[in-house]
Amino acid sequence: MGSKKIAILGAGKIGRPIGRHWLAAGHDVVFGSRRPERLTDLGGAKAAGFTEAAASAEVVLLSVPYPALAELLDTTDAALEGKIVVDATNPMGLSAEGHIISLLDPGVTQGSATAERLPGSRVARAFTHVMDELLWSRGTQQRDFWGMAYAADDPATGEVVAGLISDAGFTPVGLGGLDDSAALDPGGPVFPHLFTPADLRVAAGLVTAASR
């Protein structure tokens, strides 16, 4: 796949470990932040404002907290035009009974919602269902052992995202298009869990347990 210019918008518990993986894989990484001057210990990555970071990249990872996503897209949508945009945000809530649920309307996936909001971008979903505290340890200590689900409407975009998942130490498992990605959204059968690639395919309904 070769080295990519990647912007990570949000330098928190998701963006930082993934950025470390991609730096180690040889990618050129810049973290975008509302206050980039406050970012430290980036391991050789650069820091910039959200729009500047997005404009400089081929691939952009959205890793801000979900409540901040709408404002982020309002300020960066022009800079995201034509880019591969990997949405790692999660619209997570709790039901009255205490179950994890998606805050989106029934039948709407986070990937399809972001694609509708960014019609000029090539949107994908990934890095959503593995708990953030495991992103670094499992991707380094047990490389390629654990599966990471992803979805994209465009096959070429999916191929790039699959490569970036591999570079982060996980085995990519494609779920199909964005409309088919409910399994990795909050409330879906793979959220928030860690699976081997084979068990991930079963949990996501790609294959039956009997066919394993």
ROSEGU-45560 format. One line per 2 residues: number of its first residue (from 1); for each residue x, y, z of C-alpha. Coordinates in steps of 0.2 Angstrom, whole numbers, padded with zeros to 4 digits. Layout:
N
NUM) X/Y/Z  ...
This chain:
212
1) 0000/0000/0000  0014/0012/0003
3) 0016/0026/0015  0000/0037/0017
5) -0002/0055/0023  -0014/0053/0038
7) -0023/0066/0048  -0031/0060/0065
9) -0044/0072/0071  -0044/0070/0089
11) -0029/0065/0100  -0038/0055/0113
13) -0040/0037/0119  -0043/0031/0101
15) -0033/0042/0090  -0017/0041/0100
17) -0014/0023/0100  -0019/0021/0082
19) -0008/0035/0077  0007/0026/0086
21) 0003/0011/0076  0003/0020/0060
23) 0019/0030/0064  0028/0013/0067
25) 0021/0007/0050  0030/0022/0042
27) 0015/0033/0038  0016/0052/0039
29) 0004/0056/0054  -0003/0073/0059
31) -0015/0075/0074  -0028/0088/0072
33) -0035/0097/0087  -0044/0113/0092
35) -0028/0118/0102  -0014/0109/0094
37) -0001/0119/0104  -0006/0108/0119
39) -0003/0092/0111  0013/0083/0118
41) 0021/0066/0117  0016/0063/0099
43) 0030/0051/0095  0036/0060/0080
45) 0019/0065/0073  0015/0083/0070
47) 0001/0093/0077  -0011/0106/0068
49) -0028/0113/0069  -0042/0102/0063
51) -0044/0110/0046  -0026/0112/0042
53) -0023/0093/0047  -0037/0087/0036
55) -0032/0098/0021  -0014/0090/0022
57) -0019/0072/0022  -0025/0058/0010
59) -0034/0048/0024  -0043/0056/0039
61) -0048/0047/0054  -0062/0055/0064
63) -0059/0051/0082  -0066/0065/0092
65) -0080/0061/0105  -0096/0058/0096
67) -0105/0074/0104  -0091/0084/0095
69) -0093/0076/0078  -0106/0088/0071
71) -0096/0104/0075  -0080/0096/0068
73) -0088/0091/0051  -0096/0109/0050
75) -0078/0116/0051  -0069/0103/0041
77) -0081/0097/0027  -0073/0107/0013
79) -0055/0100/0018  -0062/0083/0018
81) -0068/0084/0000  -0061/0069/-0010
83) -0052/0061/0005  -0054/0044/0013
85) -0063/0048/0029  -0063/0034/0042
87) -0076/0037/0055  -0072/0029/0072
89) -0085/0039/0082  -0099/0030/0091
91) -0116/0037/0094  -0118/0027/0111
93) -0132/0029/0123  -0140/0018/0136
95) -0158/0012/0136  -0169/0013/0151
97) -0165/-0005/0155  -0146/-0001/0154
99) -0142/-0008/0138  -0130/0000/0126
101) -0139/0007/0111  -0136/0018/0096
103) -0143/0036/0097  -0147/0036/0079
105) -0164/0032/0071  -0168/0013/0068
107) -0160/0007/0052  -0147/0021/0051
109) -0129/0017/0053  -0116/0029/0059
111) -0106/0026/0043  -0121/0030/0032
113) -0125/0045/0042  -0107/0052/0040
115) -0107/0048/0021  -0124/0058/0019
117) -0116/0072/0028  -0100/0071/0018
119) -0106/0067/0000  -0089/0072/-0008
121) -0079/0060/0004  -0075/0042/0003
123) -0082/0036/0020  -0078/0020/0029
125) -0081/0014/0047  -0067/0006/0057
127) -0059/0006/0074  -0076/0007/0083
129) -0079/-0010/0092  -0063/-0014/0101
131) -0062/-0005/0118  -0049/0009/0117
133) -0038/0003/0131  -0034/-0013/0120
135) -0030/-0004/0104  -0012/-0002/0108
137) -0008/-0018/0118  -0017/-0030/0107
139) -0011/-0022/0091  0007/-0024/0097
141) 0008/-0039/0109  -0003/-0050/0098
143) -0002/-0044/0081  -0014/-0050/0068
145) -0022/-0062/0081  -0038/-0051/0084
147) -0051/-0046/0071  -0056/-0028/0067
149) -0072/-0025/0057  -0074/-0012/0044
151) -0086/-0006/0031  -0085/0005/0015
153) -0096/0007/0000  -0081/0009/-0012
155) -0070/-0007/-0014  -0055/0004/-0017
157) -0058/0013/0000  -0061/-0003/0009
159) -0044/-0010/0002  -0035/0006/0009
161) -0044/0004/0026  -0040/-0014/0027
163) -0022/-0011/0025  -0022/0002/0038
165) -0031/-0010/0050  -0017/-0022/0046
167) -0004/-0009/0050  -0012/-0006/0067
169) -0009/-0025/0071  -0027/-0031/0068
171) -0034/-0043/0055  -0047/-0034/0044
173) -0064/-0041/0043  -0075/-0033/0030
175) -0094/-0032/0033  -0099/-0024/0017
177) -0106/-0007/0013  -0110/0006/0026
179) -0129/0001/0026  -0123/-0016/0032
181) -0112/-0010/0046  -0125/-0009/0060
183) -0115/-0024/0068  -0101/-0013/0073
185) -0111/0002/0080  -0116/0003/0098
187) -0129/-0010/0102  -0123/-0021/0088
189) -0117/-0039/0091  -0099/-0035/0090
191) -0099/-0019/0100  -0089/-0017/0111
193) -0080/-0034/0110  -0064/-0042/0104
195) -0065/-0057/0093  -0053/-0068/0083
197) -0057/-0065/0064  -0067/-0081/0063
199) -0077/-0077/0078  -0080/-0060/0072
201) -0087/-0066/0056  -0099/-0077/0066
203) -0104/-0063/0078  -0107/-0051/0063
205) -0118/-0064/0054  -0106/-0066/0039
207) -0105/-0085/0042  -0115/-0097/0053
209) -0107/-0105/0068  -0109/-0122/0059
211) -0099/-0117/0044  -0084/-0112/0055
